[in-house]
């Protein structure tokens, strides 16, 4: 049996919460299975909370307090943990952020900006500055850092989600940044593609009508132990969709979009060539 990994409670608020939960459970002499009996949650769910990798829902916190006789401690603190986990992110993105970390596959369609997981620091900062030009530097820095932490998902861990992204060709030409910085943003996408951490495709200008032509961005996530989800976003709002029929429609539309896009090899070549054009002032 593999050795149990210790939890560094100093790493974050969720890690501290999870370590305390494990300590109280083991002090009570309960296994994970015994601790979740009578709730709507499974062993793996509680285990991820103990490791600081997942948020504690209020109903499960109440159940745990009852089973462990902890006088409402975990219910009172679960909101603090939720806030700590999502610092720097919009509240409507909360559920998508939580599920993104445990997804097996992520498929994104981004028609107007590079997705958060692929953005460089200058690109992130330019987007936040455009949205909130009067925001103080410290608040912007917190948001930028939070997004950069998300983007590190592809660095180091070979078990990161299988990630497929379709970008509209217009993104390769949109002057959001000075030429050198835009070239670096394109290099980031091309490098991840060449290292086989992501599969990028470009939907060309000439593709014509496509399944998402009248909608915004869409992210489809699948999981090992739960049904798939779709996350859609507009300027100041986002929506997480778990209705099986709707998710099925989104997945079918994404497959059709993928068929209309350039191949991954053609797309990588176009991204790299466009980056070179920006570096050469073309």
N, C-alpha and C positions, 0 to 999 in steps of 0.2 A: 504494500500500500504506500502511495506517495506521502511524503511528509507534509503535514499541514503547514500552509504558508502563514507566517505571523502577519498581523495587521499593524502598520505604523500609524498610531492614532494621532501623531503630530502632523501628518501629511496634509490633512484637510478636515473641515468640520464633518463631512460625511464619513471619513475614515474614523474619526474620534467616536462618532455616534455608533458606527458599526462595531467598533472594538468593545464599546461598553455593552452593546446588545449581546455580543458573543459571551462576554464575561458573565453577565447576569444569567444568560441561558445555561451556561456550563455550571455556574454556581448552584443553579436549581437542579442540576443533574438531568437536564433534558437534552435529547438529540434534536436535530433540526426538524425531523419528522414529527416528533412529539410536540414541538413548539408551534407548528402550523396546523396541527389537527384541530378541526372545528372551524377553520378559516377557509376562505376561497383561494388561498395561495399555496404554491408548491414549495418543496424543499429548495430547489435551485433559486427561487425568487428570494427567499429569506437569506440564503447563503450569499447572494450578490449584495444584499443590503449590509450584511455583516462585513463584507470586504470593502464597503464604501463605493460600490460600483452601481448601485441602484437606489432610487428614492423610496422611502417608506411611505406607503399610503396611509391615510388617517385611520381607515377601518382596521388595517393590519396592526397599526400601532396600538389601537385600543385593545385588540385581541391579545397582543404580546403583553401589554401591561396587566391584563387580567390573568393570563397564564403564569407570568413571572412575579405577580404581586408587587409591581413596581410603582403603584400609586400614581398612575398617569404620567410618569416621567417621559416615556417614549412618544406619547401623543403630544405632550406639551412641546417637545423639542423637534418634532418632525418638520414643522413649518420653518424653523430656523435652518434646518439642513436643506430644505428645498430652496430657500433664498440663497444659501451659500453655494449650492451647486450651479445656480443659474445667474450668478453675478456677471454683468456685462452682456446678457442676452435678453431679448424681448420676452415678456411673459407668455405670449402666444406661441413662442417657439419651444416652450418648456417640455412638452411631451415628445416632440421630435428630437430634441437634444438628448433626452433620456434614452430613447430607443435607438438612436444612431450608434451609440457606443456598443450595443450588443447585436447589431444587425449582421446577418451573414452576407447579404448582398444589398447594395445601394445603387439605384439607377436614377439619374437626374436628367432633367431637361431644363436648360437655362437659356432663354432667348435674349436677355438684355444685359446680364452681368455674369462674370465668372462665378461659379458657386463658392460658398464660404470655405469648403474644404480645400479649394485650389488657390485661394487668394494669397498674394504676397502682402507684406506689411504696407508698402506704399499704396497699393490698390485698396486695401481695407480702409486705410486712413482717408483716402480721397472720397470713398463712398460715405463714410460717416460725416466728414466735413461738408459734403454736399447736402446731406440730409439735415444736419444741425450746425449751421455755420457759426452760431454764437455759443455753442457748448464749450465749457471750460476744458482745458487741455487734459486735466486729470481724469475726467469722465470719459473722454475720447480714448485716452490711453488704456483705461480698464476694458473698454469694449474691444479695442484692437488686440490686446493681450489675450482676451477670452477667445477671440476668433482664431488667433494663431495657435492656441492650445488645441482647438478642434482640428486645425489643419495638420497637426503633428501626428494624426492617426496613421499616416502612411510611412512614418519614419521609425525604423527599428523593429517593429513587431510584424513578422511575416503573416500573423494570423489576423491582420486587419481585414475589414470587409472587402469582398469582391466589388469593386466600384466601376460603374459604367456611366459615362457622361456624354450627352449630346449637346453641342453648343451651336448656336446659329453663326453663320459666317460673318455676320455684321459685327460680332464681338471682336473679331480679329482686326477690325478697322476703326473701332470706336476710340477716339482720342481722349480717354479718361485720364491718362497720365502722359508726361513727357515721353518722347520716343524711346529713350534708353530704359526707362522704368517699365514701359509697356512691353518692350522686348524681354525684359526680365520676367514679367508676368507670363508671357507666352513660353519662355524657356522653362518655367516651373511646370507647366502642363506637359510640355514635350518631354522633359526629363522624367516625370513620373510615368509617362507612357512608355518611354524607352526602357525604364527599369521594371516594367511590367507590374507596377503597383496600381495602375488604372488603365481603363480602355476608353480613350476619347474618340468621339466621332464629330464631324462637322456637317451640319445641314447647310448645303450651299444655297446661295441666293436664288438660283434657278430652279430649286426644288418645287416651287409653286405651293399650292394648297397642301396642308398636312393636318394630321389629327389635332394638333395643339395650336393651330393658327389663331383661334379666337380666345385662347386662354393664356394664363401666366406660366410661371415655373411649376414643376411637379417633381416630387421625389418619391420613389417607390422603394420600400424597405421590406425585406423578408428576414425571417428569424428561424432559428433551429427549433424553438419550443413554443412558438405562438404564431397566430395568423399574420399575414402581411398588412402593412399600413401604407397610406399615401399622405404626403404632406404637400400642401399648396400654399403659396404666399403671394401677397400683393404688397403695395407700398407700406401700409401701416397695420397689416393684419395677416394672420396665417390660420390655416385650418388643418387639423389632422383627421383623416378619414379612415374608418375601420369597417364600414359597411361592406360585407363580402361582394355584393353585386357591383357596387361602385368601384371597389378596388379591382375587380375583374375587368371592368371597362377601361380603367386607366392602364392596366397592364397590356391589354390588347392594343390600345392606342400607342403605347410606347413601342411595342413591337413593330407597328406600322411605321412609326417615325424612324426607328432604327433602320428599317429597310430602305427608307428614302434618303438616308444620310450617306456620306462618303464612307468608304471602308476605313477601318482603323489605320491601316498603313498609309492610305492617301491622306487621311486627316492629319496624322503626325507630320507627314512631309509638308503639308500646307502650313501647319502651325510653325514649324521650324523655319520655313522659307519666309513667312511673314515677320517673324522675329528678326531675321537677318535684314530684311528690308528696313525695319525701323532703326536698326543699328547703323545702317548705311544712309539714313536720311531720305529714303525713298517714300 
